[in-house]
Amino acid sequence: MLRLHDTATNSVRELALREPGKVSIYLCGPTVYGPPHIGHGRATLEYDILRRYLEWTGLDVRLVSNITDIEDKIIARAEREGRPWQDITTKCERVWFEAMDGINVARPTDVPRATEYVDEMVDMIAELISRENAYQTSDGIYLSTETVEDYGLLAHQDIDDMLAGGGEREVVGAEEKRHPADFVLWKFSKLGEPSWPSPWGDGRPGWHSECVVMSLDLLGEGFDLHCGGQDLRFPHHENERAQAVALGKRFANHWMHHGFIVDAEGEKMSKSLGNVNNLLDLIEAYDPRAYRMVLLQSRYSSPISVNGDTLDAATKAMAGLDAFAARTEGVRASESDPAVLDAFRAAMEDDLDTPKATALLFDTVRRANAALDAGDPSAPTLVASAHEIASVFGLVLGGAADVPVEVLARAKALDEARSAKDFAAADAIRAELQAGGWTVETSKVGTVVRR
């Protein structure tokens, strides 16, 4: 039974599934106006780990993650650089997925784009107006938050305690809002801006509406889990929820939010603050798996710092796992140790306690190495357990595939010499390999070479 912290109830509770054997997840995706930073990397890696775990348990996971391809920041960059806004979104989306591939994040089941759902958003806004939950001003259509029962649930604040705006305060006509927390659903376009037709005038949807229509269209009412960063909890996720509630629809059953990446001063990483570390630069400078390891060793809900020290330590940890993979390349296939997998499952189902699960991985590697050294018959089951956990984590370990064919041939010749009791020849081959910079490990299962 997987238990996760639910932001709405502020408690750790069971992730109840709408349909047995299936999990429906919505993850807020990127606004494609610039390169992805390491905060985006955390936003995708945390839920990639969750998804892989759920699939390992036998569940069928449908993960929807959107692309916001029309938004004020996109328009501002296009105007600043004098280029079509579509050029920016197309290029930035391509770069986004290059980065995701670089950190081994599995593609979402569905990747809807905001511009593909404009008609559906117009229909939704029209219904909100007909229900008297939305109203028109001189600059657009706004949702009346006072008409929404329990608005502020995810922020755990009463509506009158909210900060003014909801993310849309700096707009012409904001003084016409009925309540400071009301937020824009449809923005009337200015001259030269991208626009779509609507019954109220040409314009474009506000940011908070796209995820509502996408999630309900692709996942249906009462979908299992809505994910994102703590910064999206309010106003974005609260405003999504408000629209669904106003429509009389059941929205997400469970809300999961991950912590920030912070800099040395504890500030959240973001493009707007200027303290952005480009994710592609990180992939180029470090083993991309190291970032996943940093996150695995931290609680998903806690703020963390990603810097040279943490990445170097994670790179060293990955080197140890690669050495283990290389050493155990020839170990006979075996089922995993049920006790190890039970302990792994217990850690992961306790609010995704990846630090505990990762510690178990390294302890299993240590035990497996000790068993191999001692010729203990339990070694293959421990080896299989370690490899299975690493696979669930999304960690691809190095092994013989990284060793040139000619080097593997020399290692095989060494084993043949030992079998023939030609120890002089075996020692000569060992010395030859070591002179080439290879570490040579010989055990009862054969010879393994690695850097």
C-alpha positions in Angstrom: 0.0 0.0 0.0 1.7 3.2 -1.2 1.3 6.1 1.2 2.2 9.6 0.0 1.9 13.0 1.6 -1.3 14.7 0.3 -1.1 18.5 0.2 -4.9 18.9 0.3 -5.3 17.0 3.7 -1.7 17.8 4.8 -1.3 14.2 5.8 0.4 11.0 4.6 -2.3 8.7 3.3 -2.8 5.8 1.0 -2.8 6.6 -2.7 -6.3 5.3 -3.4 -6.8 4.2 -7.0 -9.9 5.0 -9.0 -9.5 1.8 -11.0 -7.8 -1.3 -9.6 -4.5 -2.0 -11.3 -4.2 1.4 -13.0 -2.7 4.7 -11.9 -3.6 8.1 -13.5 -1.1 10.9 -12.9 -1.0 14.5 -14.1 2.3 16.3 -13.9 2.6 20.0 -14.7 5.1 20.3 -17.5 7.3 23.1 -18.8 6.6 26.5 -20.2 8.9 26.4 -23.3 10.6 29.8 -23.4 14.1 28.9 -22.4 16.5 26.0 -21.6 15.5 23.7 -18.8 17.3 24.3 -15.5 18.1 21.9 -12.7 14.9 22.6 -10.9 13.0 21.3 -14.0 15.3 18.2 -13.7 14.1 17.6 -10.2 10.5 18.0 -11.2 10.8 15.3 -13.8 13.2 12.9 -12.0 11.2 12.7 -8.8 8.1 11.5 -10.7 10.1 9.3 -13.0 11.3 7.4 -10.0 7.7 7.2 -8.7 6.4 6.0 -12.0 9.1 3.3 -12.4 8.4 2.1 -8.9 4.6 1.9 -9.6 5.2 0.0 -12.8 7.6 -2.4 -11.0 4.8 -3.2 -8.6 2.7 -4.3 -11.6 0.5 -1.2 -12.0 -0.4 0.3 -15.4 0.6 3.9 -15.2 -0.8 6.6 -17.4 1.3 9.8 -17.0 0.1 13.0 -18.6 2.5 16.0 -18.7 1.7 19.1 -20.6 3.7 21.6 -22.7 2.7 25.3 -22.1 3.4 26.7 -25.6 1.6 30.0 -25.3 2.2 32.3 -22.3 3.4 35.8 -21.5 7.1 34.9 -21.1 7.1 33.3 -24.6 5.5 36.4 -26.1 7.9 38.7 -24.3 10.9 36.8 -25.6 9.6 36.7 -29.1 9.1 40.5 -29.1 12.5 41.0 -27.5 14.2 39.0 -30.1 12.0 39.9 -33.1 11.2 36.3 -34.0 8.0 34.3 -34.3 6.8 32.9 -31.0 6.4 29.4 -32.6 10.2 29.4 -33.4 10.9 29.8 -29.7 8.4 27.1 -28.5 9.5 24.6 -31.1 13.2 24.9 -30.4 12.7 25.0 -26.6 10.5 21.9 -26.6 13.2 20.1 -28.6 15.8 21.1 -26.1 13.6 20.1 -23.3 13.3 16.5 -24.5 17.0 16.4 -25.3 17.6 17.2 -21.6 15.0 14.6 -20.5 16.6 12.0 -22.6 20.0 13.0 -21.2 18.9 12.3 -17.6 17.0 9.1 -18.6 13.5 10.4 -17.9 10.9 8.2 -19.6 8.6 10.0 -21.9 5.1 10.7 -20.6 2.2 8.6 -21.9 0.6 11.8 -23.2 2.2 15.2 -24.0 -0.7 17.7 -24.7 0.1 21.2 -25.7 -1.8 24.3 -24.6 -2.4 25.5 -28.2 -4.1 22.1 -29.0 -6.7 22.8 -26.3 -7.7 26.4 -26.9 -11.2 25.5 -28.1 -11.8 23.3 -25.1 -10.7 26.1 -22.8 -13.1 28.5 -24.5 -15.9 26.1 -24.0 -15.0 25.6 -20.3 -14.8 29.4 -19.7 -18.2 29.8 -21.4 -19.7 27.3 -19.0 -18.1 29.0 -16.0 -19.7 32.3 -17.2 -23.1 30.6 -17.6 -22.8 29.3 -14.0 -22.0 32.8 -12.8 -18.5 31.7 -11.6 -16.7 34.0 -14.1 -17.2 37.5 -15.3 -15.8 39.9 -17.9 -13.7 43.0 -17.4 -12.1 45.4 -19.9 -9.0 43.2 -20.3 -10.4 39.6 -20.1 -12.5 37.0 -18.3 -11.9 36.3 -14.6 -12.9 33.5 -12.2 -14.7 34.7 -9.2 -12.9 32.9 -6.3 -15.6 33.9 -3.8 -18.1 31.6 -5.7 -15.8 28.6 -5.2 -16.3 26.5 -2.1 -13.1 26.0 0.0 -10.9 28.1 -2.3 -7.5 28.1 -0.7 -7.5 24.4 0.3 -4.1 23.6 -1.1 -2.6 26.8 0.4 -4.3 26.0 3.8 -5.4 29.6 4.0 -8.7 31.4 4.0 -9.5 33.4 0.9 -9.3 36.7 2.8 -5.8 35.9 3.9 -4.6 35.3 0.3 -2.1 37.6 -1.4 -3.8 39.7 -4.1 -3.7 38.5 -7.6 -3.2 34.8 -8.1 -0.3 35.4 -10.4 -2.0 37.8 -12.7 -2.0 41.2 -10.9 0.1 43.2 -13.3 -2.5 43.5 -16.1 -4.6 46.4 -17.4 -8.0 46.3 -15.8 -6.9 44.5 -12.6 -8.6 47.1 -10.6 -11.9 45.8 -12.0 -11.5 42.4 -10.3 -14.3 41.7 -7.7 -11.8 40.1 -5.3 -8.0 40.4 -5.2 -7.6 36.6 -5.5 -9.7 36.4 -8.7 -7.6 35.2 -11.6 -7.7 35.5 -15.4 -9.2 32.8 -17.6 -9.0 34.6 -20.9 -6.8 37.6 -21.9 -7.9 39.9 -24.6 -5.0 40.3 -27.1 -3.1 43.4 -27.8 -2.1 44.5 -31.3 0.4 42.0 -32.8 0.0 39.4 -30.1 -1.0 35.8 -30.9 -4.7 35.3 -30.4 -7.6 32.9 -30.9 -11.3 33.8 -31.4 -13.8 33.6 -28.6 -17.4 34.8 -27.9 -15.9 37.7 -25.8 -13.2 38.8 -28.3 -9.9 37.6 -29.6 -7.4 36.6 -27.0 -5.5 33.7 -25.4 -6.2 31.5 -22.4 -4.8 32.3 -19.0 -2.1 29.9 -17.7 -4.3 28.3 -15.0 -6.9 26.8 -17.4 -4.9 24.5 -19.7 -4.2 21.8 -17.1 -7.8 21.6 -16.1 -9.1 20.7 -19.6 -6.2 18.5 -20.4 -6.3 16.4 -17.3 -10.1 16.0 -17.4 -10.0 15.2 -21.1 -7.2 12.6 -21.0 -7.5 11.2 -17.4 -11.2 11.8 -16.6 -12.8 13.0 -13.4 -11.3 11.9 -10.1 -7.9 11.0 -11.5 -5.5 9.5 -8.9 -2.6 11.9 -8.5 -1.7 15.5 -9.4 2.0 16.4 -9.1 4.3 19.4 -9.2 6.6 21.6 -7.3 5.9 23.4 -4.1 5.9 26.7 -6.0 2.9 25.5 -8.0 0.8 24.6 -5.0 -0.5 28.2 -4.9 -1.7 29.9 -7.0 -1.4 27.5 -10.0 -2.7 24.2 -8.6 -5.3 26.0 -6.4 -6.6 27.8 -9.4 -6.8 24.6 -11.4 -8.8 23.0 -8.7 -11.0 26.0 -8.3 -12.2 25.8 -11.9 -13.0 22.1 -11.6 -14.9 22.7 -8.4 -16.8 25.5 -10.0 -17.8 23.2 -12.9 -19.0 20.6 -10.4 -16.4 18.1 -11.4 -14.3 15.8 -9.3 -10.6 16.7 -9.8 -7.5 15.1 -8.4 -7.9 12.6 -5.6 -4.3 13.2 -4.3 -1.9 16.1 -4.5 1.9 15.5 -4.3 4.4 18.3 -4.3 8.2 18.2 -4.3 10.7 20.5 -2.7 12.8 23.2 -4.3 16.4 23.1 -5.6 18.1 25.9 -3.6 21.3 27.8 -4.1 24.0 28.4 -1.5 21.9 31.1 0.1 18.8 28.9 0.2 17.0 30.7 -2.6 14.8 28.6 -4.9 16.3 28.0 -8.3 14.3 29.8 -11.0 14.7 31.7 -14.3 13.2 34.8 -12.9 15.8 35.1 -10.0 18.6 34.5 -12.4 20.2 31.7 -10.3 19.6 29.1 -13.0 21.9 26.2 -13.7 21.3 24.9 -17.2 20.4 21.2 -17.1 22.2 20.5 -20.4 25.4 22.1 -18.9 25.1 19.8 -15.9 24.7 16.7 -18.2 27.8 17.8 -20.1 29.9 18.4 -17.0 28.9 15.4 -14.9 27.7 11.9 -15.2 24.0 12.5 -15.8 23.1 9.7 -13.4 24.7 11.6 -10.6 21.8 14.0 -10.4 19.4 11.2 -10.1 21.6 9.8 -7.3 21.6 13.1 -5.5 17.8 13.1 -5.5 17.5 9.5 -4.5 19.5 10.2 -1.4 17.2 13.1 -0.5 13.5 13.2 0.5 11.4 14.3 -2.4 9.5 16.9 -0.2 12.7 18.5 1.2 14.7 21.4 -0.3 18.1 20.3 -1.5 21.2 22.0 -2.8 22.8 20.7 -6.0 26.4 21.7 -6.3 29.9 20.4 -7.2 30.3 18.7 -3.8 27.0 16.8 -3.9 27.4 15.9 -7.6 31.0 14.7 -7.0 29.9 12.5 -4.2 27.1 11.1 -6.3 29.5 10.5 -9.2 31.8 8.5 -6.8 28.8 6.5 -5.6 27.9 5.7 -9.2 31.4 4.6 -9.9 31.1 2.1 -7.1 27.9 0.7 -8.5 29.5 0.5 -12.0 32.4 -1.5 -10.5 29.9 -3.8 -8.9 28.1 -4.3 -12.2 31.4 -5.0 -14.0 32.4 -7.5 -11.3 29.1 -9.3 -11.4 28.8 -9.5 -15.1 29.4 -13.2 -15.1 27.5 -14.2 -12.0 24.8 -16.7 -12.8 21.3 -15.5 -13.2 19.2 -15.8 -10.1 15.9 -14.6 -8.5 16.2 -11.6 -6.1 16.3 -12.1 -2.4 12.6 -11.8 -1.2 13.7 -10.2 2.1 15.7 -7.5 0.3 12.8 -6.7 -2.0 10.4 -6.6 0.9 12.6 -4.1 2.7 12.8 -2.1 -0.5 9.1 -2.1 -1.0 8.5 -1.0 2.6 10.8 2.0 2.2 9.3 3.1 -1.0 5.7 2.8 0.2 6.5 4.9 3.2 6.0 8.2 1.4 8.6 7.3 -1.2 11.5 7.1 1.3 14.2 6.9 -1.4 17.1 7.7 1.1 16.3 4.6 3.0 15.8 2.5 -0.2 19.1 3.8 -1.6 20.9 2.9 1.6 19.4 -0.6 1.2 20.8 -0.7 -2.3 24.4 0.1 -1.2 24.1 -2.3 1.8 23.0 -5.1 -0.6 26.0 -4.3 -2.9 28.3 -4.6 0.2 26.7 -7.9 1.2 26.9 -9.2 -2.3 30.6 -8.3 -2.6 31.3 -10.0 0.7 29.5 -13.1 -0.4 31.4 -13.2 -3.7 34.7 -12.9 -1.8 33.7 -15.8 0.5 32.3 -17.9 -2.3 29.0 -17.8 -0.4 26.1 -19.4 -2.4 23.8 -16.5 -1.5 25.9 -14.2 -3.7 23.7 -14.5 -6.9 20.5 -13.7 -5.1 22.1 -10.6 -3.5 23.6 -9.6 -6.9 20.2 -9.9 -8.6 18.5 -7.9 -5.8 21.0 -5.0 -6.2 20.5 -4.9 -10.0 16.7 -5.0 -9.6 16.6 -2.1 -7.2 19.0 -0.1 -9.4 16.7 -0.8 -12.4 13.6 0.4 -10.5 15.5 3.6 -9.7 16.2 4.2 -13.3 20.0 3.8 -12.8 21.7 2.1 -15.8 24.8 0.5 -14.5 28.0 0.1 -16.5 29.5 -3.3 -17.1 31.1 -5.4 -19.8 29.3 -3.4 -22.5 31.8 -0.6 -21.7 34.8 -2.8 -22.2 36.4 -3.2 -25.7 35.9 -6.6 -27.4 39.7 -7.2 -27.6 40.1 -6.6 -23.8 37.3 -9.0 -23.1 39.0 -11.5 -25.3 42.2 -11.2 -23.2 40.2 -11.7 -20.0 38.8 -14.9 -21.5 42.3 -16.0 -22.4 43.4 -15.4 -18.8 40.6 -17.6 -17.5 41.5 -20.3 -20.1 45.1 -20.2 -18.9 44.0 -20.6 -15.3 41.8 -23.5 -16.2 44.8 -25.1 -17.9 46.9 -24.4 -14.8 49.2 -22.3 -17.0 49.6 -19.7 -14.2 52.6 -18.1 -15.8 50.6 -17.3 -18.9 47.7 -16.1 -16.8 50.0 -13.8 -14.8 51.4 -12.4 -18.0 48.0 -11.6 -19.4 47.0 -10.0 -16.1 50.1 -7.8 -16.2 49.4 -6.8 -19.8 45.8 -5.7 -18.9 46.9 -3.8 -15.9 49.6 -2.0 -17.9 46.8 -0.9 -20.2 45.0 0.8 -17.2 42.5 -2.0 -16.5 41.6 -3.3 -13.0 41.6 -7.1 -13.2 39.4 -9.0 -10.7 39.5 -12.8 -10.8 37.1 -14.9 -8.7 35.4 -18.3 -8.9 33.0 -17.0 -11.5 35.8 -15.8 -13.8 37.7 -12.6 -14.6 36.2 -9.1 -14.8 38.0 -6.1 -16.1 37.1 -2.5 -15.5 38.6 0.9 -15.4 
